Amino acid sequence: MNSAEPSASRLLVLAGGLAGAAGVALSAAAAHRGGAFTGTAASFLLMHAPVFLAVGLIGANRCLRIASLVLLAGLLLFAGDLLARDFLGSRLFPMSAPIGGTLLIAGWLGIAISALVRPRS
């Protein structure tokens, strides 16, 4: 195990906990104040939080960790853009949601590909 593995695992567990907490808080905000974008962001945060926890806790292979970090970057951009629209009235930056969505897709494909990668002996 190299020194990057524990820090990546800890980062993913942290991300899972924060994504779960933010998803619950934003679900409440969407229910009380409205905001279709906020509700969508909350759903995405809640559906991805368990992935980060699982990958962080199992100490997965390098390919799975990288795919999870790509997924995290995509989630931050996608949900961040949606929340900026509802709370700030503007986007993070042009194309931030589509870039985030593309990274989400790439992250999930990377997770799928990681199942095909043979562990080194």
Secondary structure, DSSP 4 states (H G I P E B T S, - for coil): --THHHHHHHHHHHHHHHHHHHHHHHHHHHHHH--HHHHHHHHHHHHHHHHHHHHHHHT--HHHHHHHHHHHHHHHHHHHHHHHHHHTSS-SSTTHHHHHHHHHHHHHHHHHHHTTSPPP-
